[in-house]
Amino acid sequence: MSGKRLMYKQGNRKKLLFLCIIFIVLIASIIFILSKPSNTTIYVDTNGSGDFNCDGRDDQIEINKALAYVAENPKFTTVHLEGPNTYVISDSIYIGNETILEGDSTAVIKLEDKADWPLEKPMITQTDSAGNHDINIKGFEIDGNHDKNNGKSRGKGYHNLIYFLNCENIQVHSMYMHDSHGDGLKVVKCSGVKFYNNRAYKLGHDVLYVIYSSNIEAWNNKITCRTNSGLRIYNTNHVKFYNNKIDSEGEGGAGIEIQKIGQSTAMNDIEIYNNLLYETNAAGIWITGYGQRYSKDSAKDILIHHNKFYKTGTNKGANWAGGVVLNGFQNTVIENNKFDGCYGAAIAHKQVNDEFSAPGSGYTTVVRNNIIINTQSSRAAGEGYAIYNQLKNTHSFILENNCLSGNVGGNYMGANSTSDVKADSELAAKLNTNRSLDKDFPWNEAMCAGPQMSYEINESVVQTEQEEGFATSFKRVFSEFIRTLKRFFLSLLIQSEKVDNLKIALPLTASD
C-alpha cells in the first residue's frame, strides 16, 4: 500500500507541477498581451471570433463601429478584416484620422446587388467633410459588383471605390480592385497621396484619378483599363508615376492621362518613368493642356523616360491612339524610351478634338535617345510614323539621336532630324529583341526601359502548403494562442465600453 500511495503522491505532484507551468505561461502571456504596445488592432470577422462580427448583410455597420472605436481610443490604430470572408455593404464605410483599414488578401468588401446609390456616393470615404489625415488602406479586395448593378452607367461617378476630399497623407496599397462603375481611388484637393502595389482590373473610370492636388506618387501597380485611364491627373502638380504596368483588353482610354485646363494651377513637376504601357486602347500617355490662356511656365518640363510602349493604341478608330500624344505643354522631354509596334504614331503633337485646343503657340517637345521601331498604321491615328506633328503652326519637335526602324508610314511627318539614326538590318534585328545589349550600345538605356521591379502583384491568393517541423508548428500554434487571448481581452474591453453612434458627414463631391 505504501508503494501505491507514494506513486499516487508523485503522480499528483507531476500534475500539480504541470498545472503550475501552464498557469505561469498563461499569466505571462496575459501580461505580455496587455503590456505590449503594438497590440493596436481591432478585428472584424464573420464567425463570432472577431471584436466585431458581420453576417454578410449591411456589414458596413460593424466595420464602421470598429473604425469608430479605433478613432475614439488612441491606443488603437488599426481595423483588420479577417478572411476568407466577403463583407457585403449597403452604405459607405467611413475612416478617420491616423487610422489603418487593412485586411487579409482573402477579405473582400463587396457592393450589394442592385444598390440604388446616388451619384458620387463612394464605397469607402472619410468621416469629416472638412478633411482627414494619415489614412492607410491596404491588403484586401474591393469588388464593385458591376454585373449585379448594371442599371448604372460606367464613368459617371457611380460607386467609386475610394474617395477623399481635402485630405492629407493617404496611402492605398497592396489592394485588389475590380469590376466597378467608377474610379478606384479618386482624390480632390489632397496632398501626400501614395498609391502602390495594387492590382486593378476593369474599373468603370480611372483607376487613380487625382484632381487639384499635389505630391502624388503611384508605383508598382498592375492595371487593366476598361472605361478610361489607368493613372490620371487633372490640374495637379509634383507627381511621380513609375514601375507600373498598364494595359487594356480592347476597352478604355489612355494608360496615363495628364490634363491641364486654364491658368489656375501650375503643372511643371511631373515625372513618368520605368513603366510598361502595353496594348492600351488609346495612347500609352496622353498629355493635353487647353482652355483659357495660361503661361507656359505653368505647363512645362514633363519628363518621360525609360518607359516601354508596346503596341499602344489598338483602337483603330481612335485618333488619339499611339505612344505619347500631346499638346499644350512646353519643353516636354521624352528620352531613353522604347516604342515598339505603336499604332498611328509613336510620338505625336495632336489636338484630339476642338475641346482640347491649346492656347497660344511656340510649344516645343524634346525627343532624344529613344528607340522607335515597328510603328503600325491606324485608320484614325496615322499611317505609322515614328514622329507625327499635326500642329506645325503651334508646336515643334527637337529630335536628337533617336534610333528608328521599321516604321511603316515613315519616320517623320511634319518633323525632321539631322542626328537620328536609321538602323541597318543587323541593328534592326537586335532592336527587335527584348534583352539588353552591350553596355557600349548607344541606346542600351532605351533597350532596358520598363519596370525595374516585379509588377506581378497578388495574382493568386492560393497558398502552397509546406511541411512544417515541430518548432515551426509549435510557434504557429503558440502565435494563434496568443492571438486568441488578445482577442478575448479586447472583446472584454470593448464590451465594457459603450461605442457611441458614429457621427459622419458625406464629403462634398467633385464632378468628373
N, C-alpha and C positions, 0 to 999 in steps of 0.2 A: 504493500500500500504506500509506504513512504516513497518508493521509487516513482510510482504513478503520480503521487502528489507533487514530487519535485519536477517531473516532466510537465505537469499541468501548470505549475507556477512559472516555469521557464517559458512555456507557450504564451502565458498571459503577459509576461514581460516583453516578449517579442512583439506581440500585438500592440501593447501599450507604446513601445518604442516606435513602431511603425506609424501609429496614430499621431504620436508626438511630432514625428518628422513631417507628416502630411500637414498637421496643424501649423507648424512653423513655416513651411513652404507657403501655405495659404495666407498666413498673416503677412509674410514678407512680400508676397505678390500683391496683396491689398495695399500695403504701404507703398510699394513701388508704383502701383497704378495711380493711387491718389496723389502721390508726390511728384510724379513725372511731369515736367512742364509741357511735353509735346502731346499730352492727351487732350487734344483740342477739337476732336471730331465728333459730330453727331451723325448717326447712321439712320438711313431710311431703307426700309425693306418691305417685303410683302408677306413674309412667313411668320410674323409675330416676334422675330428676334431683334428688330430694329428699335431705335429710340422712338421713331415714328413709323407707323406701318400703314401701307396703302393696300387697296383692294382691287385695283385695276379700273376704278371709275373715279372721276374727279380727283385724281391723285395730286393735282396741284395744291389741294387743301393741306394735306400732310406735309408736302415739300415746303410750302410757304410757312407753315408753323415751325418747321425745323430751321428755316432761314431766319425767321423772326426770333427764335430762341437764341441763335448764334449772335444776331445783331444786339440783343438785349443783355448778353452775358459776355463781357470782353475776354474772358479766359478761353472762349471757344472761337474758332476761326473758320471751320470747315463743315460743310454738309456733304456727306458721301452717299451716293446712290448705289445700293448693292445690286449685283447681277447674279445670275441671269434673270432679269425682270424687265417687263415693259410697263412703264408708268404712263397711263393714258390721261391726258389733261383736257379739260373743258374750259379752262380760263388760263390767263397768263401766270407765269412764275416770276416772282419779284425778288431781286437780290440787292443787298445794301452795301454800305462801305466796308472795306477791309474784309471781304468775305470770299471764300473759295467754295465754288459749287463743282464737285468732282464726282466721278463715278467709275465703276468697273467698265471695261470695254464691252461687256455684255449687258450693261444697263442702258435702256432705251427710253427716252422721253418721246411720246408719240401724240400727235394731234388726234383728237377724237374724230370719228366718222361724222360727216355732214355737219361740220362746225359752222354755225351761222355767225361767224365773227365779222365785225365791221372792218372797213379798210384801215390799214396801218396798225392793227392790233397784233403785237408780236407774241411769240410763244414764251420767250424769256426776255425780261427787261429790268429796269431799275425801280427802286422803291420811291425815290424822290424826283419829282418832275424838274426840280431846280438843278439836279445833277448829283451823281455819286462818284466815289473814287476808290481805287485799289480793289478791283474786282478781277477774279481769276476763275475762268470756266474751263474745265479740262476733263478729258479721259473717257467720255461716254458718247452715246449715239443720239442724234436727233432725227426723227422720222417725220417729215412734213405731211405724210399720208395724202399725197397728191391725188391718187386714183379714187379714194373714198371721199374726196371733196371736189369732184370735177365740175361742180356748178360755178366755181370761181374761175376768173381769167388769170393766167400767169403774167407776171411782170407789172402788175398794177398796184402792188403793195399789200396784198393779202398774205397773211400767215408768214410774215418774216420770222426767221428762226430766233435771231437775237437782235435787239435794238437798244442803242444808248444815245442819249442826248445830253450835251453839256457835262460830260463825264471825263475823268482823268485816270490814267494808268489802268488800262483794260488789257487783259490777256485772255485770248481764246486759243487753246492749243490741244493737240492730241485728240481731236474730235472726229467723228464720222457724221457728216451731214448729208441728207439725201432726200430727193423726191418731194420738193416743196413747190408752192406757188410764188414765193417771194425770195428775198435776199437771205444769205446765210448769216453774215454779220453786217448790219447797217449801223453806221455811227454818224452823228451830225454834231458839229461844233464840239468835238472831243480832241484830246491830246494824249500822247503816250499810248498808242494802240499797238499791240503786238499780236499777230495772227500767224501761227506756225504749227508745223507738224500735223496739219489737218488733212482729211480726205473728204472731198465734196463731190457728189455725183448727182448731176441733173437737177440743179435747183431751178426755181422759177424766175429768177432775175440774176443779179450779180452775186457771186459767192462772197466777196468782200466789197462793200460799197461805202466809200468814205466821202463825206460832204463837209465843206468849210471846216476842215480840221488840220492838225499839224502833228509832226513827229509820229509817223506811221511806218511800221515795218511788217512785211509779210515774207516768210521764208519756209522752205521745206514743205510746201503744200502740194498735194496731188489733186487736180481739179479736172472734172469733165463738165464742160458747159452744156446748157440746154437752151436757155432763153436769151441770155445776154452775155456779159463778160465774166471772166474769172476773177480778176482784180481790177477795181475801178476807183479812180479818184476824181473828184469834182471840186474845183476851186480849193485845192488842198496843197500844202507845201511841206517840205522836209520829209521826204518819202524814200524808202528803200524797198524794192521788190527783188528778191534773189533766191536762187536754188529752188524754184518752183517748176513743176511740170503741169502744163495746161494743154488740154486737147478738147475735142468735141466728137460727137457721133452724128455728124450731119446736121446739127442744130446750133443755135446760139449766135453770138456776135464775135467780137474780138477777144483774144486771150487776155490782153491787158488794155485798159482804156484810160487815157489821160485827157481830161476835159476841163477847159477854162472858158468862162463866159464873162465878158465885161471887165471892168477895171477894179473891182472891189478887192480882189485877192491876188497876191503875188504867187507865182509858181516858178521858182528859179533854183530849187534844190531838190532834184528828183533823179534817182539813180536806179537803173534796171539792169541787172547782170546775172550771169550764170543760170539763166532759165532755159527750159526746153519748151518751145511752143510748137505743138505737133498737130497737124491736120485740123486746125481751128476752122470754123465755118467762114469767118471773115478774116480780117487782118490778124496777124500774130500780135502786133501792137498798133493801136490806133491812137494818134495824138491830134487833138484839134483845139484851136483857140478861135473864138468867134464872138459876134455880138458887138456891143458898144466899143468904141475905140479905146485902146489901152496902150501904155508904154511898153516897148519891147523889153525893158528891164524887168517888167513884171511877168514876162513869159519867155524864159530863156534857159539855156545851159542844161537841158535834159541830157543825161549821159546814159547811153545804151551800149553795153559792152559785154563780150564773152557769152552771148546767148546763142543758142542753136534754134534756127527756124526750119522746120521740116514740113514741106507740103502744106503750108498755111494758106488759107483762103480757098477751101474746097468748094464753096458755093459759087457756081459759075454765073449765077445771076446777081451777085453782089459786086457793085463797082468799087467797094472798099475792101475787096479781097487783096491778099498779098502778104508780104513780110512785115515791113513797117510802112504805114500810111500816115502822112502828117500834113498839117498846115497850121499857120498862125503862131508858131514858136520860133524864136531867134536862137541861132547858134546851138541847135541840137547836134550832139556829137554821137555818131554811130561807128563804133570801131571794134575790131577783133571779134566779130561775129561770123558765124557760118550760116549762109542761106542756101538751102538745098531743096529744089523742087517746088518753090513757092508758085502760086498761081497769079497770073496777071503781071505782077512786077515784084521784085524783091524789096525795093525801096521806092516809094512814090510820094511826090507832092500832089495832093489831090483834095479837092473840096467835095465831100460826099454828096451834099445837096445844098440848096440855097440857104437853109437854116445855118449851116456851118461855114459861112463866109468869113474869112479872116479880115480884120480891119487894116487898112493901110497896105504897105508894101515893103520890100527890102529884107525879107526873111531869108536867112542863109542856113543851110544844113551841111555839116561836115561829115563825109563818109570816107573812112580810111582803114586800111589794113584788114578788110573783110574778104572772105571767100564767098563768091556769089556764083552758084552753079545750077544748071538744070531748071531754070525758071520756065514755067509752063504757061501756055495760052489759057486765057479765061474769057468767055464771051463778053462779060461786062467790065472786067477789070484791066484788060490789056492783052497784048499779043505774046507776052512772055519776056519782058525786058528786065535786065538787071537793075537799071535806074530809069525811072519814068517821071518826067516833070510835066504835069498838066497845067501848072500855074506859072508859066515862064515870065509873065508880066509882073509877078509879085514875089516869087520865090526862086531861089537858085541853089545849086549844089556845088560844093567844093569836093572833088573826088581825088583821093590820094592813095596810090599803092594798093588798090584792090586787085584781087586775083579772080578772073572771070572765065567761065567755061560753060558751053552747052546751053546758053540761054536762047530759047527757040525764036524769040522775037527780035533778038539782037541785044547788044549790051547797053545801048543808050537810046532814049527818046526824049528830046528836049534837054539834053545834058551832054557833056563830053569831058574827057580827061587826057592828059599827056603822060601821066605816071602810072596808070593802071596797067596790069599785065594780063594778056590773053594767054591762057595755058595751052601748051602744046599737048599732043596726045599722051605722052608719057606722064606729064604733070597732071593732066585731066584724070587719068586712071588713079593716081594717088589721091586726088581730091575726092574721088567717089568712095574712098574707104572711110571707115568710121574710127580709125585709130590715129593716134598722134604720130607724127613723122620725126625725122631727125631734128635735134634741138636747134640746129642752124637753119632749118627750113623757115623762110621769111614769114610764113603765115601759120606757124605752129600754134600760136595762141588761139587763132581762129579755129584751127582743127580740133583743139581741146575744149572748145566752148561748150557750155551746158552745165547742168547741175554738178556741183562738186561734192555733194553728199547724197546718200540714198534718198530717193523720193518714193520708194515703195513702202507706204505707211499703212500699217494696220490692215493689210489685205485680207487677213483672215483672223478670226478670233479663236480658231481651233488650236488648242494647246497639245503639244506632243507629250505623251506620258513617258516618264522616265523612272527606272527603278531607283529606289532610294534606300540607302543604308540605314542602320539603326539610329545613328547620330542625327542624320537628316530627318528621319521620321519623328524622332523624339522632339527635335527642335520645332518641326511643323506642328505637332500636337500641342506642345507647350505654348507656342505662339497663339494657337487657337484658344487654348485655355485662358491665357492672359486676356485675349480679345473678348472672350465671353464674360469674364469677370468685369472688364471695363464697361461693357455694355450694361451689365446688371447694375453696377453702381451709378452709371449715368442715368439709367432709367429711374432709379430711386430718386436721384437728384431732380430729374425733370418732373416726376410725379409730385414732388414736394413743393414745386413752384407752379404758380398759375401762369400760363402763357397767354399774354394779352392778345386781343384781336389785332391782327396786322393792319396798320394804317397804311394805305397805299394810294398813290396818285399816278394814274397813267400818264407817262410823259407826253409832252407835246410832240406831234409828229411833223415830219417834213415831207413834202410831196416829192415823188420821183420826177 
